[in-house]
């Protein structure tokens, strides 16, 4: 390796898998160069979350990062980890700094068929990675009163609208987005569709959100007509917009093989739905692509808390490391591509093939056993045993 990867360590069971993947499948074969950032919750508390900001800035410097799953604390986690505050989502912080679009696609293997029987090809979720609920300001209303939305322009002009006259306690939330980020999201989706020769769908709820969501719809339409329609027609692919509830019905009835672009929260939820329907949350790749050409690869799932608690009790757990492993292989392949190291890219591709072949041979973690329809009998193994089976095949 020439240029280091930005390595962002994480929490709980995925943190353990992270170390095992490095020890079993990376360090024996690669002179691994990384710039390490510990994004585990204790370190975020210790640094006032500065470590998350530093990791994002390092990604802008080096261009490629790989991230382990991390805890986004709720009230229970604040008490459990003795936190000084309820720190924001590390993913939200990183995405706010990098901007861009998250592309998530299922890892498909023979012998595990989608729950939706007519899905024949992968469905890629393109998720906007800036703003919305992940950078929202929230307020707990404790008593009756008036809530207002106020915008003060640079020249001092003020626009004020009443949100709600509260006659009892409640909650408030204010969220935002930027035209330039939405435009970057649109261009990323259009270009990815051209690169992969797949149709692109986009969906929001513009009938209800007549300013916020409608802005997304309008910017997508303007950019498509001005910059991409001719390219799409030449490529033989299509773009269309529909409401999010109509999109859900269309997706379920489809055969797959397209890109589904979603706003930030919609993409969060729908990528979990799609990955589960294709097999498991641990069987989905995820990469953030920024407008500047930076890449952050991560697992699309959480820290597998229940497995971690069982691990702490000394029990053997069968945790699926595929998404975390594919975060590493994606980052290594991109690093090899950008640095002109073909051997590094080839190694990453062979490692992915070995992982898929291991499952197709019947060796898998517990989350996949109940889904298995292959010819070979399913053999349930622990996460570490699965990694070692991959290494033997590699």
N, C-alpha and C positions, 0 to 999 in steps of 0.2 A: 504494500500500500504506500501511496505517496502522501495523500491528504487524509487527515483523520476524519472519522465520522464523529458527529456530536452524539454522545451516548447519554441518554436520560434514563436512569434507573427509577424503579417504582416501588410498589407496596405489596405486602402480603404474599399470596401464593405465586403471583406472577413474578415477584422479585426473586423468589427461589428458583422458578423455572428459568428466569433470565440468566442467573449464574450458571445453572446446569447446561443451558444451551451453549454458553460461551466455553465452558470446560469440556463438553463432550463433542461439539460439532464445529466450533470456530477456531479456538486457540491451537488445537493440534495441527491445523492445516493452513492457517493464515498468520502472518506477522501482523496481528491486529493492532491498528492504530486508532485510538479514540480519544476525544476530549470528554472527560467524564463529569457528569452532573448528577448528584443524588437528589431526585425529586420525591423521595420517600417523605411521608408526612412529617416525621420528626425533624428532618433537615429543613423542610419548608417553614416549620414553626421556628426553628433556630435562627433562620436567616430573614424572617419576616417576609417570606416568599420571594426574596430577591434572587434565589437560586433558579427559580422558574424563569424570571426575566432574563437572567444571564444565559440560560440554556437557549432561549429563543434568539437572543442576539448572536450567540455563537453559531446558530443555524444559518443566520443571514451571512455570517462571515465565511463559513465552510461550505454551505450549499446543500449538505445532506445530513439528516439526523435520523436516529432510530430511538423510539421511546417505548418504555415499559408502561403497563397500565398503572394508574395512580388513583388514590382515594380523593374524591371530592367530598369534604366533610359536611355532615349534617349535625343536628344538635346532639345526637347520640355519640357521634365520632368526636365532637368537641370534648365531651366528658371522658370518653374512653382514652383519648390521647392527651388529655389535659392541655388543650389548645388555648391560646390567648384570644383567638377569634375564629369565626367560621370562614376559613380561607376559600377564595374562589376556585373554580375548576382550573387546574393547570392547563388542560386542553384549551379552555376558553381564553386564558391569558396568552398562551403561545399562539393561538390562531388570531387573536387580536393584533399581535405584533407582526405576524407573518402575512395575515390576510389569506386570500386564496380559496381553494376549493378542495374538499376531501372526497376522494373517489374510493368507494368501497365495493368490492366484488367477491362473490362466494368462491371458495376453493372447492371445486367439484371433483369427486372421485367415483370410479365405477364401483357399484355395490351399495351406494347410498343415494337413494332417489329422493327428489324433492317431495315434500308433503303435498304440494300442489302438483297433481299428477301431470297436468298439461305443460308444466315448465320444462322445456327441453334445453334451453341455453341459459347462461348466467344473466342475471339482472344486475347492472352496475348502478349503485346509488351515487349521484354527484351531489354532495352536501355543501352548501355555502358555509364558510368557516369564520365569519366575522359578525359581531354584533348580536342583535336580537336578545333573547332571554338570557344568553350566557354572559352578557355584559350589562344586564339591566340593573337599574337602581330600584330598590324595594323599600317599602315602608309599612310598618304595622300601625294601623289606625286604632288608637286606644279609646277614643271618645268621639262624640258627634262633632261635625265640622264640615268645612268645604274643602275639597281637593281641586286644585287647578293645574292646568298644563300651561306653563309660561315659557315663551321664547323671547329672548332679548337680542336683537340684531346688533351688529358692531356699531351702527350709528345711534344706538339707544332706543330705536323703535321697539315697542313691546307688543307681542301678540299673546292674548290670554284666553283660555277656554276652560269652562268648568267641566271637570271629569265626573264628579259625583258630590252631592250633598249628603254626607253620611249622617244618619240618625242613630247609628249604633256602631260598635267596633267593626273593623274590616281590614282589608289589605289593599295596598297600592303597588303598582309596578310600572316603571317607565323604561322603555327600550328604544333603540335607535339603529339606524344603518346609514350608510353613505352611498351616494350615487356611484362614486368611483369604485367602491368595493363590489357593488351589485354588477357594474359593467365588467369588472374583472372576472367575476363569477360566470357571467354569461359567456364571455369570450373563452374562458377555460373549458366550459361545457361544449361549446360549438367546436372548438379545436380538437378536444378529446374525441368527439363524435366522428370528426373527419379522420383523425389518426387511426381510430379503431373500426371505421366504416360501420357504425351502428346508428340507428335512429335515436333521436333525442326527444324525450318528453319533459315538460316542465309544468308544475302544478303549484298553485297557491290558493288562497281563499279571498280573491279580490272582490267577490260579491258582498262580503261582510266587511273586510278591511279595505275601504274604498280609496284610501290614500297610501297606507303602508304597503300592503300586498300589491295594490294596483301599480305602484311604482316599479316593483320587480317585473310584473307582467309587461309594462310599457317599455322598459329599458331592454328587456330580452327581445321584444318584437322589433324595436328600432334598430338594434345592433344586427339582428338576423337579416332584416331587409336590406340594410346598408352594406353589410360586410360579408355575409355568409350564404345568402339564398342561392346565388349562382354556383358557389362551391358545393353546396349540398346537392343541388340538382345534377351537377357534373359527376358527383360521387354516387348518385343513386340512392341517397338517404333522405330522410324527412325530419322536420322539426314541427311539433305542435304543442299548443298550450291547452290545458283543461283545468278545471277545479280539482282540488286535492281529493275530495270525496269521490268524484268521478274517476280520477286516476287510480285510486285504490281498487275500484271495481274492474277497471280495464286491466290493471296489472294481474289481478287474480285470474282473469279469463285469458290472459295472453300466453304465448309460448316462450316468452323471455327473449333474450338476445338484444336488449336495448339499454340505453342510459336513461335513468329517471332522475332528473334534477329537482332538488328540494331545498327549501329554505332550511336554516340551521336546525331548528327544533324538529321540523318534519323529517329531515334527513336522519337525525339521531334516532327517532322512533322507527321510521320505516326501514332503516338499515338493519336494526335488530329483528324486525319482522321478517325481512327477506332472508337474512342469514339463518335464522331459526328454521324457516320453511325449507331452506336448502339443506339443512342438517344440524347445524350447531352454531352458536355465537362464536365459538372458537375456530370456525371454518370460514373466516372472511378476512380478506386483505383490506388494508386501509392506508392511504397515502394522502398527505396534504401537499398540494402543489400551489406555490405562491406566484403572484404575477411577476416577481423578480427571478423566477426560475429556481427557487429553493424547494427542497423536498424533505418532508418529515414522515417517516414510516412508523406505524404503531399498530398495536392490536386493537380491534374494534370493540372489545369487551372490557369488563371490569377486572378487579383484583382477585376474584374467586374467593371471597371472604370465608365462606363456610368450609371450603377445603383447607384454608389456612388454619382455622381454628382446630380442625381435626388433625392437621399436621402437627400443631403445637402440643396436642395430646399424645403424640407418638404414633398415630394411626397412619397406615399407608393410604395415599390418595391417588386417584386416577384422573389427574388434571390434564386436559388437552392443551399441548403447547403449540399447536399448528399456527395460530394467528400470530403469536409472538415470534415463532421461528421465521415465518414469512415476512414479518417486519424487518428482521435482520437480513434475510436474503434479498428483499427488495432494496434495502439501503446499500448493501454490498454490491449488488448488480448495478445500481445507479452510480455509485462511486467509481466502479470499474469503467463504466461507460464514459463518465465525465473526464476521468484521468487517463483514458486510453489503455487500461489494463485489462485486456481481453480474458486473461486467465481468471481474474477475480470475478468477472461477470459469469464466465462459464462455470466456475465453482458454485456460485449461488444458484444457478439454474440446475446443476446436478443435485444439489442438496434439496431443492424443492421436489425434483423428480423422485429422489430417494424417499422423501417423506410421503409423497402420494403413493408410491409403490408399496411402502410398508403397510399403509392402510388397506390397499387393494389386495395385499397378500393375506389379510384377515387379522393383522395385529393392530390393535387400536385401544384408545382410552374408553372409559365407561360411558361417556356421553354419546358415543357412536354405536355402541353394541346393540342397543334396542332398535337402531335404524338400519342395521346391516342386512342387506339382501343379496350379498355376493355368494359365490360358489364355495369359497373356502370357509370353514367354520370360524366364527369370531373368537378371537383370543383377547380377553381383557387384560391390560397391563397398567402399571403405574406410569405417571408422566416420565419419570426417569428411565424406566424400562423401555418406554416408547422411544425416547431419544437414543438410547443405546441400540435399539433395533434399527433405527435410521442409520446410525453410524456404521453398523455391520453391513448394511446394504450399500451405503456410500462407498 
